[in-house]
Amino acid sequence: GEQVACGMEELRAVSVRNTRTGAELRRLGPFEGWFVGARYSPDGSCLMVFGGWGTKVYEAATGELRHTLVDKPGAAVHDCAVDPSGKFIAVTGHPGTAFVKDMRSGDNLHPLDDSNHTAGVGFDGKGERMAYFLHGDAAGNGRNGQVILCDATDDFRELKRTTLTDFGWAAHAQFSPGEGEFLLLASHLRDGT
């Protein structure tokens, strides 16, 4: 691509830079609360910025704000992902912030199980499946977590729920390229490991 988004945690902002020259094209922010990250949509047309204030979707080419998807004090968003078609955006975070939304309108389409903090969300390359991480397990053990696999072609119906023991916190979820037969979860335990 021609641009890259760089998070500036101390400034609570995102610097969008030209990949060839390194020159700053625009700066988004500052944002309220803590900063988590920025992601481009698969087609590169949108830039999602998310953190302790919620999620904002910008036109990548101009920096114009398209939507504010979650905007509640204390309703932190931990991750977001757009399906390959660009139709859906999944947002995960504190309880009350986990939804699949319409990328164009910002309307809520489907709530996700956010009985505890959710994080790490991703779509497979065909847009047929979506996975996200739910912190804690059915017994309330916070060192465990659950990976929830959904059918993205059937109203995000839950296909499978797997408990991971002593897994900690899944910050990101990514399906393998092609058929998406593997799911990579990047995690850290609360003790810093």
C-alpha positions, 0 to 999 in steps of 0.5 A: 500500500501507499500508506501505513498507520502508526500508533502514537501511544503517548499522544493518543493519536495515529500518524498516517504516513507515506510508505515511500517517503515516510512523510506524515500525510495526516494525524488522527486524534488525539483520542480519549482514554488509552490507545490500542490499535489501528487496522485497515479494511481488506480493500484498504479503503477504511482505517479503523482506530480503536481503544479506550474510547471505542472505535472510529472508522475513517476513509483511508484516502482522506482521513474523513470520519465515516462512523463512530461505532462504539463511543461510550466512556469506559467501553473500551474496544480491544480489537476489530476486523472487517470481513473480506467483502467489506460488508461486516465489521466485528468489534470486541472489547469490554462487556456491552461493546462486542457486536458485528456491525454493518460496515457501511451504516454502522448499524448493529447486526448481531451481538457477540457473547460478551459476558466477559471481556472479548478480544482477538477477532478475525475473519477467514479469507473467504468471509465464511467464518469468524472467530473471537476470544472470550476471556474466562471460562464457564466456571469463571476461571480468568486464566482460561479463555474460550475461542468462539467460531461463528458461521459468517454466512448464517447470521454469525451462528456459533459453530464451536466453542473451545476452552483454552487452559492457562491461555491468558488474553488473546490480543489478536486472532488471524486465520491462515491464508487460503482455506483458513484451516488454522487460527493463530491467537497471540496472547499474553498472561496476566503475569506478563509472560 
